[in-house]
Amino acid sequence: MQLYHASQDGNISVFEPRLPTKVDLGNNKAVVWAVSAPRLYNYLLPRDCPRISFFKAATTSDADADKFMLTDAIYAVILVEQQWLKAILETTLYLYEFDPTHFYLLDDNAGYYLSEQREYPLCMQPVTDLFAALFLAQVEIRLVQRLKDYVHPILHSSLGFSMIRMQNAKP
């Protein structure tokens, strides 16, 4: 299992556990966050960029797959408001890989893993072309006017999904 942390800071030598800022995650312990390789694509965007991503889950209906995914050639879709295009093009991310030994699963759908101890990255890899990294992961990017127009249809579908930094989306 490969676990990663994506950051816009390329100078992190140690990850100290800290309290989560989102109360809806149900975790009140200081932790180090990581994401599994299959869901890393959700974090290949600037940190504050709001996004909705979705993928064909085991429970996804053929009708929803046809309606939202459009093709079997992609693994996932990420919707991003077009105002974020410049930031996506100009952002460099740094992927820190962790030894998974001390991590435990928080959310399988999102691929979230936690460690309650200090973690030292095994390695760090810069990603200077986020679109290329997403395309390599077979993720389609769709630029949209307003993310909030897609919340209800995705929530009420049979797709697997993540909605990240939605507080930064257009009202």
C-alpha positions in Angstrom: 0.0 0.0 0.0 1.3 3.4 -0.9 0.3 6.5 1.1 0.9 10.1 0.2 0.5 13.7 1.4 0.3 16.4 -1.3 1.5 19.8 -0.4 2.5 23.1 -2.0 5.4 23.2 0.5 8.4 21.3 -0.8 10.5 21.6 2.4 8.7 19.3 4.9 11.1 16.9 6.6 8.8 15.8 9.4 5.0 15.6 9.7 3.8 16.4 13.2 0.3 15.2 14.3 -2.2 18.1 14.5 -5.8 18.5 15.3 -8.1 18.3 12.2 -9.8 21.6 11.2 -13.0 19.9 9.8 -15.3 18.7 12.6 -17.4 16.6 10.2 -14.7 14.0 9.9 -15.4 12.7 13.4 -11.8 12.8 14.5 -10.6 14.8 17.5 -7.1 13.4 17.9 -3.9 15.0 16.6 -3.0 13.1 13.5 -1.0 13.0 10.3 -3.2 12.7 7.2 -2.4 10.6 4.2 -4.3 9.5 1.1 -4.0 6.1 -0.6 -2.6 5.9 -4.2 -6.0 5.1 -5.8 -7.4 8.4 -4.5 -4.3 10.6 -4.8 -5.8 12.3 -7.9 -8.2 14.1 -5.5 -5.2 16.1 -4.2 -3.4 16.9 -7.5 -4.8 20.4 -7.5 -4.0 23.6 -5.6 -4.9 23.1 -1.9 -7.7 25.7 -1.8 -9.2 24.8 -5.2 -12.8 23.6 -4.7 -13.6 20.4 -6.6 -16.0 17.6 -7.0 -14.6 14.3 -8.1 -16.5 11.1 -8.9 -15.8 7.6 -10.0 -17.6 4.4 -11.0 -17.9 2.5 -7.7 -18.9 -1.2 -7.3 -22.5 0.0 -6.6 -22.7 2.5 -9.5 -25.6 1.8 -11.9 -25.0 1.6 -15.6 -27.3 4.6 -16.1 -25.3 6.8 -13.8 -22.0 5.6 -15.4 -23.3 6.4 -18.8 -24.7 9.8 -17.7 -21.7 11.1 -15.7 -18.6 9.2 -16.8 -19.4 9.2 -20.6 -16.7 6.7 -21.3 -15.0 3.6 -19.8 -11.6 5.0 -20.8 -11.3 7.2 -17.7 -10.9 6.2 -14.0 -12.5 9.4 -12.5 -13.8 12.9 -13.3 -12.9 16.0 -11.4 -15.1 19.1 -11.8 -13.4 22.5 -11.2 -14.6 26.0 -11.6 -12.9 27.6 -14.6 -11.7 30.5 -12.5 -9.1 28.1 -11.0 -7.5 27.2 -14.4 -4.6 29.7 -14.0 -3.8 28.5 -10.5 -3.8 24.9 -11.7 -1.5 25.7 -14.5 0.9 27.6 -12.2 1.0 25.4 -9.1 3.7 22.9 -8.3 2.8 20.2 -5.8 5.1 18.0 -3.7 4.1 14.4 -3.1 5.4 13.0 0.1 5.3 9.2 0.4 5.0 7.5 3.8 5.7 4.1 5.2 2.2 2.9 5.9 3.2 0.9 9.1 1.6 3.4 11.6 -1.4 4.5 9.5 -4.9 3.2 9.9 -7.9 3.6 7.6 -10.4 6.4 8.3 -12.5 6.4 5.1 -12.2 3.8 2.4 -14.2 5.8 -0.2 -12.0 8.9 0.2 -8.8 6.8 0.8 -8.0 8.7 4.0 -5.5 7.2 6.4 -4.3 8.6 9.8 -1.2 8.2 12.0 -1.1 9.4 15.5 2.6 9.8 15.6 5.3 11.9 14.0 5.9 10.7 10.4 9.0 11.1 8.2 8.5 10.9 4.5 10.3 8.2 2.6 10.7 10.5 -0.4 9.3 13.6 -2.1 8.5 14.1 -5.7 7.6 17.4 -7.3 4.7 17.6 -9.7 5.0 20.6 -12.0 2.3 19.8 -14.5 -0.9 18.9 -12.6 -2.9 18.3 -15.8 -0.4 15.8 -17.1 -0.4 14.0 -13.7 -4.2 13.8 -13.7 -4.3 12.6 -17.3 -1.7 9.9 -16.5 -4.0 8.7 -13.7 -6.8 8.5 -16.3 -8.7 11.4 -14.6 -10.7 13.7 -16.8 -10.9 17.4 -15.7 -14.1 19.3 -16.6 -14.1 23.0 -16.2 -17.5 24.3 -15.1 -19.0 27.7 -14.3 -20.3 26.8 -10.8 -19.6 23.7 -8.8 -22.7 24.0 -6.6 -24.9 23.2 -9.7 -23.4 19.7 -9.6 -23.7 18.9 -5.9 -27.3 17.6 -5.9 -27.0 15.4 -9.0 -23.8 13.8 -7.7 -25.1 13.3 -4.2 -28.2 11.6 -5.5 -26.3 9.3 -7.9 -24.8 5.9 -7.3 -21.3 7.2 -8.0 -18.4 7.2 -5.5 -17.5 10.8 -4.9 -15.6 13.4 -2.9 -16.4 17.1 -2.5 -13.3 19.0 -1.4 -12.9 22.7 -0.3 -16.5 23.4 -1.3 -16.5 26.5 1.0 -14.3 28.1 -1.7 -16.7 27.5 -4.5 -18.9 30.2 -6.0 -22.1 30.7 -4.1 
